[in-house]
Structure formats: C-alpha cells, structure tokens
Amino acid sequence: MRESDQNPKSLKLEFPSCEFEVRKALKQMACALAELGIGGDVIGSAEVVLGEVLNNIVEHA
C-alpha cells in the first residue's frame, strides 16, 4: 500500500445556498485545492463541476 493511500488528503468546505455566494465558494475551493498541491487543470475541472452543482442547488432549492 502506498503512503498516499494510508493518509489521503481531504477537504471539507461548507457553502451557503445563495446565488451571491457561488463565486466566493468556487474561489475558496480553488484556493484550498491549490494549498493541497492539486494542479491547475484539475482545479479548473473541479470549478466547473462545483459551479454547476452550486448553481443547480441555488436554482432548485
């Protein structure tokens, strides 16, 4: 077993479900992932996915 499997990196973020908070939430997530050493391409993909999720929550909640 690799060391990274024994001690995986984790990230927990909480976001308010308000349309005005989505951009701040995406920035918070991007900064947190960068601090964990995640690459820019992955962060960009995560921003797209989380942006869709958060916008759907705001729209349909």
CYANA upper distance limits for C-alpha pairs under 8 A (distance plus 0.5 A):
  1 MET  CA      5 ASP  CA      6.95
  1 MET  CA      6 GLN  CA      7.77
  2 ARG  CA      6 GLN  CA      7.22
  3 GLU  CA      7 ASN  CA      6.84
  4 SER  CA      8 PRO  CA      5.89
  4 SER  CA      9 LYS  CA      8.45
  9 LYS  CA     36 LEU  CA      7.88
 11 LEU  CA     32 ALA  CA      8.12
 11 LEU  CA     33 LEU  CA      8.41
 13 LEU  CA     29 MET  CA      7.83
 15 PHE  CA     21 GLU  CA      8.02
 15 PHE  CA     22 VAL  CA      8.47
 15 PHE  CA     25 ALA  CA      6.65
 16 PRO  CA     21 GLU  CA      7.10
 17 SER  CA     21 GLU  CA      7.74
 17 SER  CA     22 VAL  CA      8.40
 17 SER  CA     54 LEU  CA      7.87
 17 SER  CA     57 ILE  CA      7.29
 17 SER  CA     58 VAL  CA      6.06
 18 CYS  CA     22 VAL  CA      7.48
 18 CYS  CA     58 VAL  CA      6.47
 19 GLU  CA     55 ASN  CA      7.61
 19 GLU  CA     58 VAL  CA      6.40
 21 GLU  CA     25 ALA  CA      6.56
 22 VAL  CA     26 LEU  CA      6.70
 22 VAL  CA     51 GLY  CA      7.53
 22 VAL  CA     54 LEU  CA      6.98
 22 VAL  CA     55 ASN  CA      7.67
 23 ARG  CA     27 LYS  CA      6.78
 24 LYS  CA     28 GLN  CA      6.60
 25 ALA  CA     29 MET  CA      6.66
 26 LEU  CA     30 ALA  CA      6.60
 26 LEU  CA     47 GLU  CA      6.50
 26 LEU  CA     50 LEU  CA      7.66
 26 LEU  CA     51 GLY  CA      7.30
 27 LYS  CA     31 CYS  CA      6.62
 28 GLN  CA     32 ALA  CA      6.65
 29 MET  CA     33 LEU  CA      6.63
 29 MET  CA     47 GLU  CA      8.24
 30 ALA  CA     34 ALA  CA      6.62
 30 ALA  CA     43 ILE  CA      6.45
 30 ALA  CA     44 GLY  CA      8.47
 30 ALA  CA     47 GLU  CA      7.54
 31 CYS  CA     35 GLU  CA      6.73
 32 ALA  CA     36 LEU  CA      6.97
 33 LEU  CA     37 GLY  CA      7.04
 33 LEU  CA     38 ILE  CA      5.95
 33 LEU  CA     43 ILE  CA      7.25
 34 ALA  CA     38 ILE  CA      5.72
 34 ALA  CA     39 GLY  CA      7.42
 34 ALA  CA     40 GLY  CA      8.15
 34 ALA  CA     43 ILE  CA      8.01
 38 ILE  CA     42 VAL  CA      7.23
 38 ILE  CA     43 ILE  CA      7.25
 39 GLY  CA     43 ILE  CA      6.74
 40 GLY  CA     44 GLY  CA      6.52
 41 ASP  CA     45 SER  CA      6.84
 42 VAL  CA     46 ALA  CA      6.61
 43 ILE  CA     47 GLU  CA      6.60
 44 GLY  CA     48 VAL  CA      6.96
 45 SER  CA     49 VAL  CA      6.86
 46 ALA  CA     50 LEU  CA      6.43
 47 GLU  CA     51 GLY  CA      6.21
 48 VAL  CA     52 GLU  CA      6.77
 49 VAL  CA     53 VAL  CA      6.80
 50 LEU  CA     54 LEU  CA      6.45
 51 GLY  CA     55 ASN  CA      6.46
 52 GLU  CA     56 ASN  CA      6.58
 53 VAL  CA     57 ILE  CA      6.74
 54 LEU  CA     58 VAL  CA      6.69
 55 ASN  CA     59 GLU  CA      6.52
 56 ASN  CA     60 HIS  CA      6.38
 56 ASN  CA     61 ALA  CA      8.47
 57 ILE  CA     61 ALA  CA      5.87
